[in-house]
C-alpha cells in the first residue's frame, strides 16, 4: 500500500530504458508488476528453473522480495532484467534481460516467461531485443545464458538465438550449461 505524498515532495522514479518490439514492450519494474511476477513464480514448472531454491513462490512477501531484487538490480548495477509487457493487452508476460549479481560467470541475458504466454515466441522476441540492447549499450564480446540441463524450453530459445554451449557452471548447487551469444556472430 502506498500513502499519499505531501504537496511539494517527490519520490525517486526510475526512468530507465524502454525497448519495443513488434508485440512487446521491455520496461522498468513498477509496483503493479509484483502480483503478476509472484503469480508467474507460483507455477512449479516456472519456479523450478528461475528461483534460487527451485521452489514455487507461495507467499506474497517472497514474491515482493523477488520483484524487489529485480528492480534493485537496476539501482545497484544500472542494468537488469526488464519487465516484458504484451503491447496488445498491457499484461505482464515475464522478465528478460541482463543479470549479473556478484560471482556470476559473466554478463547474462536471461529469460522467464509466464506459463500462459509460452509457445507464442515471446521469449525469443524479448531475448533478441535484450541482446540487441545489451550489445548496443555495453562493450561486450559475448553474452551468456545459464541454462539448467533439464530446461529444454530455454535450450530451444538459446538455439533459436544462435547461442552455443561453451562451458558449465554451478547454479545454486547444480550444474548448468553456459550458452554463449557472440557479438561477432550475432545477427538481429
Backbone as CSV, one residue per row, in Angstrom:
resi,resn,N_x,N_y,N_z,CA_x,CA_y,CA_z,C_x,C_y,C_z
1,UNK,0.832,-1.178,0.000,0.000,0.000,0.000,0.877,1.243,0.000
2,UNK,0.563,2.168,-0.850,1.271,3.454,-0.878,0.425,4.493,-0.169
3,UNK,1.089,5.454,0.419,0.414,6.541,1.110,0.469,7.792,0.266
4,UNK,-0.432,8.718,0.496,-0.447,9.982,-0.229,0.818,10.770,0.065
5,UNK,1.310,11.424,-0.946,2.530,12.217,-0.823,2.152,13.659,-0.514
6,UNK,2.882,14.270,0.374,2.634,15.664,0.735,2.918,16.566,-0.465
7,UNK,2.154,17.632,-0.617,2.410,18.580,-1.716,3.845,19.114,-1.639
8,UNK,4.461,19.225,-2.810,5.809,19.783,-2.896,6.914,18.765,-2.652
9,UNK,6.566,17.506,-2.410,7.591,16.480,-2.233,7.546,15.514,-3.405
10,UNK,8.578,14.708,-3.542,8.617,13.741,-4.632,9.346,12.493,-4.186
11,UNK,9.095,11.415,-4.871,9.753,10.145,-4.617,10.658,9.808,-5.795
12,UNK,11.629,8.945,-5.543,12.524,8.505,-6.615,11.709,7.805,-7.698
13,UNK,12.113,8.034,-8.924,11.418,7.413,-10.049,12.442,6.891,-11.041
14,UNK,12.287,5.649,-11.437,13.187,5.062,-12.421,12.713,5.445,-13.824
15,UNK,13.580,6.037,-14.559,13.278,6.375,-15.943,14.285,5.694,-16.855
16,UNK,14.398,4.405,-16.690,15.378,3.639,-17.438,14.967,3.409,-18.873
17,UNK,15.737,2.621,-19.557,15.465,2.365,-20.967,14.151,1.617,-21.178
18,UNK,13.631,1.808,-22.353,12.408,1.136,-22.794,12.699,0.637,-24.194
19,UNK,12.429,-0.638,-24.417,12.703,-1.252,-25.711,11.387,-1.806,-26.233
20,UNK,11.089,-1.542,-27.493,9.857,-2.062,-28.088,10.184,-2.998,-29.239
21,UNK,9.382,-4.045,-29.320,9.439,-4.964,-30.453,8.069,-4.894,-31.123
22,UNK,7.858,-5.747,-32.075,6.566,-5.755,-32.768,5.408,-5.987,-31.795
23,UNK,5.585,-6.921,-30.847,4.479,-7.293,-29.965,4.701,-6.981,-28.490
24,UNK,5.901,-6.540,-28.140,6.259,-6.428,-26.731,6.870,-5.080,-26.372
25,UNK,6.779,-4.761,-25.091,7.491,-3.627,-24.508,8.365,-4.187,-23.396
26,UNK,9.635,-3.850,-23.414,10.560,-4.183,-22.332,10.793,-2.896,-21.562
27,UNK,10.475,-2.912,-20.265,10.498,-1.673,-19.483,10.944,-1.940,-18.055
28,UNK,11.068,-0.850,-17.313,11.438,-0.905,-15.905,10.314,-1.507,-15.064
29,UNK,10.672,-1.916,-13.857,9.728,-2.510,-12.916,8.877,-1.444,-12.251
30,UNK,7.631,-1.813,-11.941,6.693,-0.957,-11.198,6.052,-1.800,-10.099
31,UNK,5.451,-1.117,-9.146,4.759,-1.819,-8.072,3.693,-2.766,-8.586
32,UNK,3.053,-2.413,-9.684,1.984,-3.253,-10.230,2.506,-4.559,-10.833
33,UNK,3.827,-4.708,-10.954,4.407,-5.934,-11.502,4.605,-7.016,-10.438
34,UNK,4.506,-6.634,-9.157,4.765,-7.591,-8.085,3.786,-8.761,-8.149
35,UNK,2.500,-8.489,-8.251,1.497,-9.565,-8.236,1.641,-10.507,-9.438
36,UNK,1.760,-10.013,-10.682,1.892,-10.970,-11.785,3.237,-11.703,-11.777
37,UNK,4.299,-11.062,-11.289,5.581,-11.758,-11.161,5.463,-12.873,-10.131
38,UNK,4.785,-12.587,-9.019,4.558,-13.598,-7.986,3.722,-14.741,-8.543
39,UNK,2.699,-14.408,-9.307,1.859,-15.449,-9.919,2.686,-16.315,-10.864
40,UNK,3.568,-15.690,-11.652,4.427,-16.457,-12.557,5.290,-17.427,-11.762
41,UNK,5.861,-16.951,-10.661,6.765,-17.769,-9.851,6.033,-18.785,-8.986
42,UNK,4.714,-18.683,-8.898,3.947,-19.662,-8.123,3.751,-20.961,-8.905
43,UNK,4.019,-20.926,-10.202,3.934,-22.119,-11.039,5.190,-22.969,-10.817
44,UNK,5.043,-24.197,-10.325,6.219,-25.030,-10.031,7.139,-25.252,-11.230
45,UNK,6.570,-25.388,-12.428,7.408,-25.612,-13.609,8.252,-24.388,-13.952
46,UNK,7.739,-23.199,-13.677,8.499,-21.971,-13.897,9.536,-21.801,-12.804
47,UNK,9.097,-21.917,-11.562,9.978,-21.704,-10.414,11.153,-22.668,-10.415
48,UNK,10.936,-23.850,-10.913,11.977,-24.888,-10.927,13.282,-24.376,-11.526
49,UNK,13.175,-23.513,-12.527,14.370,-23.064,-13.225,14.771,-21.620,-12.945
50,UNK,13.915,-20.810,-12.299,14.313,-19.412,-12.131,14.283,-18.883,-10.706
51,UNK,13.879,-19.685,-9.736,14.040,-19.237,-8.350,15.315,-19.873,-7.802
52,UNK,15.935,-19.199,-6.841,17.219,-19.670,-6.311,17.128,-21.071,-5.721
53,UNK,15.998,-21.378,-5.076,15.859,-22.704,-4.467,15.076,-23.686,-5.335
54,UNK,14.624,-23.235,-6.510,13.885,-24.103,-7.422,12.469,-24.407,-6.973
55,UNK,11.997,-23.670,-5.966,10.655,-23.918,-5.426,9.705,-22.789,-5.792
56,UNK,8.444,-23.159,-5.927,7.406,-22.177,-6.248,7.291,-21.146,-5.129
57,UNK,7.010,-19.920,-5.516,6.792,-18.840,-4.562,5.323,-18.890,-4.152
58,UNK,5.086,-19.147,-2.880,3.714,-19.312,-2.403,3.277,-18.216,-1.439
59,UNK,4.198,-17.357,-1.025,3.862,-16.286,-0.081,4.041,-14.929,-0.749
60,UNK,3.112,-14.043,-0.499,3.139,-12.708,-1.085,4.448,-11.985,-0.789
61,UNK,4.941,-12.082,0.438,6.186,-11.398,0.808,7.363,-11.908,-0.009
62,UNK,7.412,-13.201,-0.275,8.510,-13.737,-1.082,8.413,-13.270,-2.534
63,UNK,7.212,-13.123,-3.043,7.033,-12.565,-4.382,7.481,-11.119,-4.433
64,UNK,7.146,-10.370,-3.371,7.579,-8.966,-3.298,9.105,-8.893,-3.252
65,UNK,9.722,-9.752,-2.455,11.184,-9.766,-2.363,11.817,-10.049,-3.721
66,UNK,11.250,-10.986,-4.455,11.798,-11.319,-5.763,11.723,-10.112,-6.702
67,UNK,10.575,-9.445,-6.724,10.432,-8.253,-7.568,11.375,-7.146,-7.109
68,UNK,11.570,-7.025,-5.785,12.486,-6.008,-5.261,13.922,-6.301,-5.693
69,UNK,14.290,-7.574,-5.757,15.618,-7.939,-6.251,15.757,-7.540,-7.716
70,UNK,14.735,-7.840,-8.511,14.791,-7.498,-9.942,14.913,-5.980,-10.132
71,UNK,14.085,-5.219,-9.434,14.125,-3.758,-9.545,15.415,-3.208,-8.950
72,UNK,15.860,-3.776,-7.842,17.072,-3.316,-7.188,18.323,-3.565,-8.003
73,UNK,18.323,-4.592,-8.825,19.458,-4.879,-9.703,19.738,-3.662,-10.584
74,UNK,18.668,-3.009,-11.065,18.824,-1.800,-11.870,19.485,-0.683,-11.066
75,UNK,19.065,-0.527,-9.831,19.612,0.539,-8.999,21.090,0.282,-8.689
76,UNK,21.432,-0.946,-8.370,22.800,-1.264,-7.974,23.770,-1.337,-9.154
77,UNK,23.298,-1.799,-10.307,24.183,-2.015,-11.454,23.896,-1.093,-12.647
78,UNK,22.784,-0.385,-12.615,22.417,0.452,-13.755,21.829,-0.338,-14.905
79,UNK,21.590,-1.621,-14.684,21.072,-2.530,-15.700,20.403,-3.692,-14.979
80,UNK,19.510,-4.373,-15.654,18.851,-5.516,-15.047,17.824,-6.110,-15.983
81,UNK,17.099,-7.071,-15.467,16.045,-7.688,-16.267,14.893,-6.709,-16.447
82,UNK,14.415,-6.633,-17.661,13.253,-5.817,-17.987,11.985,-6.589,-17.646
83,UNK,10.934,-5.871,-17.336,9.599,-6.469,-17.353,9.213,-6.555,-18.821
84,UNK,8.642,-7.670,-19.216,8.139,-7.837,-20.578,6.633,-7.690,-20.518
85,UNK,6.129,-6.753,-21.297,4.696,-6.449,-21.321,4.163,-6.669,-22.730
86,UNK,3.028,-7.298,-22.833,2.390,-7.501,-24.132,1.766,-6.190,-24.580
87,UNK,2.135,-5.714,-25.761,1.606,-4.433,-26.257,0.087,-4.445,-26.378
88,UNK,-0.454,-5.493,-26.950,-1.887,-5.533,-27.238,-2.744,-5.465,-25.983
89,UNK,-2.284,-6.096,-24.904,-3.115,-6.180,-23.697,-2.572,-5.415,-22.505
90,UNK,-1.290,-5.073,-22.532,-0.652,-4.444,-21.382,-0.339,-5.426,-20.258
91,UNK,-0.516,-6.713,-20.520,-0.305,-7.736,-19.479,1.175,-8.058,-19.287
92,UNK,1.521,-8.429,-18.069,2.852,-8.885,-17.690,3.095,-10.244,-18.343
93,UNK,4.135,-10.326,-19.159,4.481,-11.562,-19.860,5.587,-12.318,-19.116
94,UNK,6.483,-11.569,-18.507,7.612,-12.183,-17.817,8.707,-11.169,-17.626
95,UNK,9.937,-11.689,-17.550,11.098,-10.827,-17.372,12.233,-11.365,-18.224
96,UNK,12.942,-10.451,-18.846,14.020,-10.813,-19.761,15.078,-9.726,-19.698
97,UNK,16.323,-10.142,-19.711,17.374,-9.135,-19.805,18.609,-9.459,-19.009
98,UNK,19.460,-8.437,-18.856,20.739,-8.612,-18.183,20.610,-9.027,-16.719
99,UNK,21.543,-9.860,-16.322,21.590,-10.373,-14.955,23.054,-10.622,-14.622
100,UNK,23.580,-9.935,-13.620,24.973,-10.103,-13.269,25.227,-9.842,-11.786
101,UNK,24.629,-10.651,-10.922,24.897,-10.490,-9.494,26.343,-10.883,-9.164
102,UNK,26.823,-10.542,-7.969,28.203,-10.884,-7.603,28.484,-12.379,-7.775
103,UNK,29.650,-12.676,-8.347,30.061,-14.053,-8.532,29.485,-14.748,-9.748
104,UNK,28.651,-14.037,-10.527,28.048,-14.644,-11.711,29.120,-14.868,-12.759
105,UNK,29.007,-15.898,-13.593,30.086,-16.237,-14.530,30.230,-15.308,-15.733
106,UNK,29.441,-14.270,-15.843,29.569,-13.331,-16.953,28.312,-12.497,-17.095
107,UNK,28.304,-11.659,-18.118,27.149,-10.804,-18.418,26.095,-11.688,-19.073
108,UNK,25.025,-11.926,-18.340,23.977,-12.822,-18.837,22.770,-12.029,-19.326
109,UNK,22.140,-12.529,-20.361,20.771,-12.157,-20.703,19.956,-13.424,-20.484
110,UNK,19.070,-13.342,-19.491,18.226,-14.475,-19.159,16.773,-14.176,-19.465
111,UNK,15.936,-15.181,-19.315,14.519,-15.003,-19.599,13.676,-15.893,-18.708
112,UNK,12.495,-15.408,-18.397,11.480,-16.159,-17.678,10.125,-15.674,-18.157
113,UNK,9.352,-16.561,-18.738,8.070,-16.201,-19.334,6.953,-16.916,-18.582
114,UNK,5.894,-16.184,-18.263,4.746,-16.763,-17.561,4.117,-17.871,-18.404
115,UNK,3.634,-18.867,-17.715,3.105,-20.078,-18.355,2.086,-19.777,-19.453
116,UNK,1.178,-18.846,-19.189,0.113,-18.582,-20.156,0.605,-17.936,-21.454
117,UNK,1.864,-17.476,-21.481,2.402,-16.837,-22.684,3.423,-17.709,-23.414
118,UNK,3.697,-18.880,-22.891,4.675,-19.751,-23.543,4.118,-20.302,-24.850
119,UNK,5.027,-20.552,-25.772,4.633,-21.105,-27.062,4.260,-20.042,-28.081
120,UNK,4.370,-18.766,-27.702,3.996,-17.680,-28.599,5.205,-17.008,-29.247
121,UNK,6.406,-17.468,-28.902,7.616,-16.849,-29.443,8.062,-15.621,-28.680
122,UNK,7.385,-15.315,-27.575,7.735,-14.110,-26.811,9.123,-14.188,-26.191
123,UNK,9.551,-15.364,-25.730,10.885,-15.483,-25.118,11.962,-15.115,-26.128
124,UNK,11.868,-15.643,-27.330,12.865,-15.344,-28.365,12.798,-13.869,-28.753
125,UNK,11.594,-13.351,-28.955,11.430,-11.945,-29.349,12.010,-11.005,-28.291
126,UNK,11.684,-11.253,-27.036,12.172,-10.385,-25.956,13.669,-10.558,-25.737
127,UNK,14.157,-11.797,-25.771,15.595,-12.032,-25.582,16.392,-11.396,-26.710
128,UNK,15.901,-11.501,-27.932,16.586,-10.873,-29.071,16.688,-9.361,-28.858
129,UNK,15.598,-8.748,-28.395,15.607,-7.304,-28.139,16.574,-6.949,-27.016
130,UNK,16.611,-7.768,-25.966,17.516,-7.507,-24.843,18.977,-7.697,-25.249
131,UNK,19.251,-8.676,-26.094,20.612,-8.884,-26.585,21.021,-7.713,-27.472
132,UNK,20.133,-7.298,-28.382,20.425,-6.136,-29.227,20.752,-4.922,-28.369
133,UNK,19.900,-4.667,-27.368,20.097,-3.522,-26.473,21.423,-3.644,-25.723
134,UNK,21.737,-4.834,-25.253,22.974,-5.050,-24.489,24.215,-4.824,-25.351
135,UNK,24.220,-5.365,-26.568,25.361,-5.156,-27.456,25.478,-3.683,-27.858
136,UNK,24.345,-2.999,-28.012,24.383,-1.579,-28.372,24.815,-0.694,-27.202
137,UNK,24.618,-1.167,-25.987,24.868,-0.359,-24.799,26.223,-0.632,-24.158
138,UNK,26.688,-1.856,-24.193,27.907,-2.254,-23.492,28.965,-2.773,-24.459
139,UNK,30.216,-2.603,-24.072,31.322,-3.152,-24.841,31.513,-4.607,-24.419
140,UNK,30.786,-5.473,-25.072,30.784,-6.901,-24.770,31.151,-7.684,-26.016
141,UNK,31.954,-8.708,-25.846,32.230,-9.613,-26.953,31.281,-10.802,-26.934
142,UNK,30.726,-11.078,-25.729,29.842,-12.224,-25.589,28.842,-11.978,-24.480
143,UNK,27.709,-12.634,-24.621,26.650,-12.621,-23.612,26.363,-14.077,-23.296
144,UNK,26.241,-14.372,-21.999,25.979,-15.760,-21.625,24.504,-15.962,-21.278
145,UNK,24.117,-17.221,-21.262,22.784,-17.652,-20.849,22.998,-18.921,-20.028
146,UNK,22.798,-18.844,-18.721,22.974,-20.011,-17.842,21.680,-20.820,-17.855
147,UNK,21.751,-22.038,-18.385,20.544,-22.828,-18.584,20.700,-24.208,-17.959
148,UNK,19.766,-24.535,-17.096,19.733,-25.843,-16.458,19.700,-26.923,-17.543
149,UNK,20.408,-27.984,-17.322,20.495,-29.060,-18.318,19.164,-29.758,-18.561
150,UNK,18.204,-29.598,-17.659,16.876,-30.194,-17.841,15.866,-29.210,-18.435
151,UNK,16.275,-27.975,-18.688,15.357,-26.951,-19.168,15.343,-26.919,-20.700
152,UNK,14.620,-27.863,-21.283,14.575,-28.000,-22.742,13.997,-26.760,-23.419
153,UNK,13.022,-26.104,-22.801,12.409,-24.919,-23.410,13.425,-23.788,-23.542
154,UNK,14.206,-23.530,-22.494,15.216,-22.471,-22.580,16.352,-22.846,-23.518
155,UNK,16.677,-24.116,-23.586,17.690,-24.564,-24.546,17.216,-24.274,-25.967
156,UNK,15.930,-24.498,-26.233,15.375,-24.231,-27.566,15.430,-22.739,-27.890
157,UNK,15.162,-21.893,-26.892,15.269,-20.436,-27.094,16.714,-20.087,-27.448
158,UNK,17.667,-20.609,-26.673,19.080,-20.322,-26.924,19.488,-20.750,-28.340
159,UNK,19.034,-21.911,-28.767,19.348,-22.371,-30.124,18.762,-21.431,-31.170
160,UNK,17.524,-20.987,-30.960,16.895,-20.060,-31.925,17.614,-18.721,-31.971
161,UNK,18.291,-18.371,-30.870,19.069,-17.133,-30.824,20.463,-17.309,-31.425
162,UNK,20.819,-18.558,-31.757,22.130,-18.834,-32.327,23.225,-19.035,-31.283
163,UNK,22.850,-19.216,-30.023,23.832,-19.434,-28.959,24.358,-20.865,-29.008
164,UNK,25.543,-21.035,-28.431,26.177,-22.346,-28.376,26.675,-22.606,-26.965
165,UNK,26.701,-23.876,-26.572,27.233,-24.241,-25.254,28.743,-24.027,-25.250
166,UNK,29.225,-23.366,-24.190,30.647,-23.049,-24.085,31.108,-23.151,-22.626
167,UNK,30.712,-24.213,-21.965,31.140,-24.413,-20.592,29.984,-24.776,-19.692
168,UNK,30.303,-24.859,-18.411,29.284,-25.170,-17.423,29.581,-24.370,-16.165
169,UNK,28.580,-24.281,-15.287,28.723,-23.550,-14.036,27.869,-24.221,-12.970
170,UNK,28.197,-23.945,-11.736,27.359,-24.380,-10.626,26.303,-23.301,-10.432
171,UNK,25.067,-23.664,-10.601,23.966,-22.721,-10.488,23.094,-23.141,-9.318
172,UNK,23.291,-22.485,-8.182,22.524,-22.772,-6.969,22.609,-24.250,-6.572
173,UNK,23.810,-24.818,-6.690,24.013,-26.177,-6.222,23.841,-27.281,-7.242
174,UNK,23.615,-26.933,-8.503,23.545,-27.960,-9.541,24.200,-27.440,-10.817
175,UNK,24.542,-28.342,-11.706,25.265,-27.977,-12.918,24.314,-27.407,-13.968
176,UNK,24.738,-26.295,-14.549,24.007,-25.688,-15.669,25.000,-25.435,-16.793
177,UNK,24.513,-25.483,-18.014,25.354,-25.157,-19.163,25.411,-23.653,-19.341
178,UNK,26.573,-23.178,-19.771,26.723,-21.777,-20.150,26.646,-21.710,-21.664
179,UNK,25.566,-21.122,-22.142,25.395,-20.896,-23.567,25.944,-19.503,-23.861
180,UNK,26.505,-19.317,-25.046,27.128,-18.039,-25.378,26.592,-17.509,-26.703
181,UNK,26.263,-16.230,-26.677,25.943,-15.478,-27.893,27.117,-14.530,-28.112
182,UNK,27.806,-14.679,-29.227,28.972,-13.845,-29.514,28.590,-12.674,-30.415
183,UNK,29.133,-11.507,-30.077,28.878,-10.322,-30.889,29.279,-10.580,-32.341
184,UNK,30.394,-11.249,-32.564,30.904,-11.470,-33.925,29.952,-12.309,-34.784
185,UNK,29.130,-13.113,-34.153,28.192,-13.974,-34.894,26.745,-13.483,-34.801
186,UNK,26.500,-12.450,-34.005,25.134,-12.012,-33.738,24.524,-11.312,-34.950
187,UNK,23.317,-11.713,-35.285,22.554,-11.055,-36.339,21.161,-10.833,-35.797
188,UNK,20.719,-9.597,-35.846,19.373,-9.275,-35.375,18.352,-9.897,-36.288
